[in-house]
């Protein structure tokens, strides 16, 4: 979990690992109605191809979701652009450690974190150089940055298309549903507890929701925030900790 001065919990293992099935019981504001078969549905392969193209072309996406790895639950809300850069918030909850919240920006191979409350819990009220944790972004080690990239990569841009083709190319199209007010096709892969479900907009073919169960359940909601997508390095103060000395 958090290590001074990064204030960033160790990221659970990649969300892409164990894409198996089911859904994490969490309310994210979208209501999914029962599916029906009022009209013939496209094939799963057709929907997957169309969804992959639609999501790859999206100029910016809002991704809200949660994942679990053992007893650790991570919830996040991030804005992602086609380059893979993102900005948002991440909350990690673990037994005996409670919930830790951080603001996160990832651009290129760099990840910046601002988490003053979590630093305060560790008794850290000043960063080196008398920097204020409330206004300072801490550059994370390369290992943490790699974990963030690998966690989001299967669910955004080209990576999402690969995930859809891998797990939903031969899925069952379980009819037409509603996600909120939007008509969507429901594709189901796997059975019972070993199940993955994706909801594809019936008109635009955008992915609206993706749920994965099993040992590491995942729930993701996708939305177009309706504005230009630019994610840049933080404008405020940045602190780059010196690299840790290798153990002798």
C-alpha positions as CSV (number, residue, x, y, z in Angstrom):
1,X,0.0,0.0,0.0
2,X,1.2,3.6,0.2
3,X,4.9,4.3,0.5
4,X,6.1,7.8,1.3
5,X,6.4,9.9,-0.6
6,X,4.4,8.4,-3.5
7,X,1.1,7.9,-1.6
8,X,0.0,5.4,-4.2
9,X,-1.1,1.9,-3.2
10,X,0.4,-1.0,-5.1
11,X,-1.8,-1.6,-8.0
12,X,-3.6,-5.0,-8.0
13,X,-2.5,-7.4,-10.7
14,X,-3.5,-6.6,-14.3
15,X,-7.2,-6.3,-14.9
16,X,-6.7,-8.3,-18.1
17,X,-5.5,-11.3,-16.1
18,X,-8.3,-13.7,-15.4
19,X,-10.9,-12.2,-17.8
20,X,-13.4,-15.0,-17.0
21,X,-16.9,-14.0,-16.1
22,X,-19.8,-12.5,-14.0
23,X,-20.2,-9.1,-12.5
24,X,-19.1,-7.3,-9.4
25,X,-22.1,-6.2,-7.4
26,X,-21.7,-2.4,-7.5
27,X,-24.1,0.3,-8.6
28,X,-22.6,2.7,-11.1
29,X,-25.7,4.6,-12.1
30,X,-26.7,2.6,-15.3
31,X,-29.9,0.5,-15.2
32,X,-29.9,-2.5,-17.5
33,X,-33.4,-3.8,-18.4
34,X,-34.2,-7.4,-19.2
35,X,-33.2,-8.5,-22.7
36,X,-35.6,-9.5,-25.4
37,X,-35.5,-10.7,-29.0
38,X,-38.0,-8.4,-30.6
39,X,-36.0,-8.2,-33.8
40,X,-33.2,-10.3,-35.3
41,X,-29.8,-9.5,-33.8
42,X,-26.6,-9.1,-35.6
43,X,-24.0,-11.8,-35.1
44,X,-21.5,-11.5,-32.3
45,X,-18.6,-11.2,-34.7
46,X,-20.4,-8.3,-36.6
47,X,-21.0,-6.5,-33.3
48,X,-17.5,-7.0,-32.1
49,X,-16.0,-5.6,-35.3
50,X,-18.3,-2.6,-35.2
51,X,-17.6,-1.9,-31.5
52,X,-13.9,-2.2,-32.0
53,X,-13.9,0.4,-34.7
54,X,-16.3,2.8,-32.8
55,X,-14.2,2.7,-29.6
56,X,-10.9,3.1,-31.4
57,X,-12.2,6.2,-33.1
58,X,-13.7,7.8,-30.0
59,X,-11.8,11.1,-29.4
60,X,-12.2,10.8,-25.6
61,X,-13.8,8.4,-23.2
62,X,-14.9,8.5,-19.6
63,X,-14.3,5.2,-17.9
64,X,-15.9,4.6,-14.5
65,X,-15.5,1.2,-12.8
66,X,-14.2,-1.1,-10.2
67,X,-12.0,-4.1,-9.9
68,X,-11.1,-6.6,-7.2
69,X,-7.9,-8.6,-6.6
70,X,-8.3,-10.7,-3.5
71,X,-9.4,-8.5,-0.6
72,X,-8.4,-5.3,-2.4
73,X,-11.1,-3.3,-4.3
74,X,-10.1,-0.5,-6.6
75,X,-12.6,2.1,-7.9
76,X,-11.7,4.6,-10.5
77,X,-13.1,7.4,-12.7
78,X,-10.8,8.4,-15.5
79,X,-10.9,10.3,-18.8
80,X,-8.9,8.5,-21.5
81,X,-7.7,9.8,-24.9
82,X,-6.6,7.7,-27.9
83,X,-2.9,7.9,-27.0
84,X,-3.7,6.0,-23.8
85,X,-3.1,9.1,-21.6
86,X,-5.6,9.5,-18.8
87,X,-6.5,11.7,-15.8
88,X,-8.9,11.0,-12.9
89,X,-9.2,9.5,-9.5
90,X,-8.4,6.1,-8.0
91,X,-9.6,4.7,-4.7
92,X,-8.2,1.5,-3.2
93,X,-9.8,-0.2,-0.2
94,X,-8.0,-2.9,1.7
95,X,-8.6,-4.6,5.0
96,X,-7.1,-2.8,8.0
97,X,-5.9,0.0,5.7
98,X,-9.2,1.5,4.8
99,X,-9.7,3.6,1.6
100,X,-7.0,5.6,0.0
101,X,-7.8,8.1,-2.7
102,X,-5.5,9.7,-5.2
103,X,-5.7,12.0,-8.2
104,X,-3.7,10.5,-11.0
105,X,-2.5,11.7,-14.4
106,X,-0.7,9.4,-16.9
107,X,1.0,10.8,-19.9
108,X,3.3,8.7,-22.0
109,X,5.4,6.6,-19.7
110,X,5.0,8.9,-16.7
111,X,2.4,8.7,-13.9
112,X,1.8,11.6,-11.5
113,X,-0.1,11.3,-8.2
114,X,-1.5,13.8,-5.8
115,X,-2.8,12.4,-2.5
116,X,-2.4,14.8,0.4
117,X,-4.9,13.1,2.7
118,X,-3.1,9.8,2.4
119,X,0.3,11.4,3.0
120,X,-1.2,13.1,6.1
121,X,-2.4,9.7,7.4
122,X,1.3,8.6,7.2
123,X,2.3,11.8,9.1
124,X,3.8,13.4,6.0
125,X,2.8,17.1,5.8
126,X,5.8,18.3,3.8
127,X,7.6,16.9,0.9
128,X,11.3,17.6,0.3
129,X,12.0,21.2,-0.5
130,X,9.1,22.2,1.8
131,X,6.7,21.3,-1.0
132,X,3.0,21.3,0.0
133,X,1.4,17.8,-0.6
134,X,-1.9,19.5,-1.4
135,X,-0.5,21.1,-4.5
136,X,2.4,18.8,-5.4
137,X,2.2,16.0,-7.9
138,X,4.6,13.1,-7.2
139,X,6.2,11.4,-10.2
140,X,5.9,7.6,-9.7
141,X,8.5,5.0,-10.3
142,X,8.6,3.3,-13.6
143,X,7.2,0.1,-12.1
144,X,4.0,1.9,-10.9
145,X,3.6,3.6,-14.3
146,X,3.9,0.2,-16.1
147,X,1.2,-1.2,-13.8
148,X,-1.2,1.6,-14.7
149,X,-0.6,1.2,-18.4
150,X,-1.1,-2.5,-18.4
151,X,-4.2,-2.2,-16.3
152,X,-6.0,0.2,-18.6
153,X,-4.6,-1.0,-22.0
154,X,-7.1,-4.0,-22.4
155,X,-10.1,-1.7,-22.0
156,X,-9.3,1.4,-24.1
157,X,-8.4,2.2,-27.7
158,X,-6.9,-0.6,-29.8
159,X,-6.6,-2.7,-26.6
160,X,-10.3,-2.8,-26.1
161,X,-10.8,-4.1,-29.6
162,X,-8.4,-6.9,-29.0
163,X,-10.2,-7.8,-25.7
164,X,-13.6,-7.9,-27.5
165,X,-12.3,-10.1,-30.3
166,X,-10.6,-12.4,-27.8
167,X,-13.5,-12.9,-25.5
168,X,-16.7,-12.0,-27.4
169,X,-16.0,-13.1,-31.1
170,X,-18.1,-16.2,-30.5
171,X,-20.3,-14.9,-27.7
172,X,-24.1,-15.4,-27.5
173,X,-26.1,-12.3,-28.5
174,X,-28.7,-12.3,-25.7
175,X,-31.1,-9.9,-27.3
176,X,-31.7,-6.2,-27.2
177,X,-31.7,-4.4,-23.8
178,X,-31.6,-0.9,-22.4
179,X,-28.6,0.6,-20.6
180,X,-30.2,3.7,-19.1
181,X,-32.1,5.1,-22.0
182,X,-29.9,3.6,-24.7
183,X,-30.9,0.5,-26.6
184,X,-28.0,-2.0,-26.6
185,X,-27.1,-5.5,-27.6
186,X,-26.0,-7.8,-24.8
187,X,-23.2,-10.2,-25.6
188,X,-22.5,-13.0,-23.1
189,X,-19.4,-15.2,-23.0
190,X,-19.0,-18.1,-20.6
191,X,-21.5,-19.6,-18.2
192,X,-22.7,-19.1,-14.7
193,X,-19.9,-17.8,-12.5
194,X,-17.6,-18.0,-15.5
195,X,-19.2,-15.2,-17.4
196,X,-18.3,-12.0,-19.2
197,X,-20.9,-9.5,-20.5
198,X,-20.6,-6.5,-22.9
199,X,-23.3,-4.1,-23.8
200,X,-23.0,-2.5,-27.3
201,X,-25.0,0.5,-28.4
202,X,-27.5,-0.7,-31.0
203,X,-27.0,2.5,-33.1
204,X,-23.4,3.8,-32.6
205,X,-21.9,0.4,-31.7
206,X,-20.0,2.1,-28.8
207,X,-19.3,-0.2,-25.8
208,X,-21.5,1.0,-22.9
209,X,-20.6,-1.5,-20.2
210,X,-18.3,-4.4,-19.7
211,X,-18.5,-6.8,-16.8
212,X,-16.1,-9.6,-15.9
213,X,-16.4,-12.0,-13.1
214,X,-14.4,-14.8,-11.5
215,X,-11.5,-14.4,-9.1
216,X,-10.8,-10.8,-10.1
217,X,-14.2,-9.2,-11.0
218,X,-14.4,-6.0,-13.1
219,X,-17.2,-3.6,-13.9
220,X,-16.6,-0.8,-16.4
221,X,-18.9,1.8,-17.7
222,X,-17.9,3.8,-20.8
223,X,-19.2,7.3,-21.8
224,X,-18.4,10.1,-24.2
225,X,-18.0,13.2,-22.1
226,X,-18.8,15.3,-25.1
227,X,-15.7,17.5,-25.1
228,X,-12.3,17.5,-26.7
229,X,-9.8,15.1,-25.2
230,X,-6.5,16.5,-24.1
231,X,-4.6,15.0,-21.2
232,X,-1.4,16.9,-20.3
233,X,1.2,16.7,-17.5
234,X,0.0,18.4,-14.3
235,X,0.3,22.2,-14.4
236,X,1.2,22.4,-10.7
237,X,4.4,21.6,-8.8
238,X,6.0,18.2,-9.5
239,X,8.3,16.3,-7.2
240,X,10.5,13.5,-8.6
241,X,11.8,11.3,-5.8
242,X,15.3,10.1,-6.1
243,X,15.5,6.4,-7.2
244,X,15.7,3.9,-4.4
245,X,19.2,2.5,-3.9
246,X,19.5,-1.1,-4.9
247,X,19.9,-3.5,-2.0
248,X,23.5,-4.5,-1.4
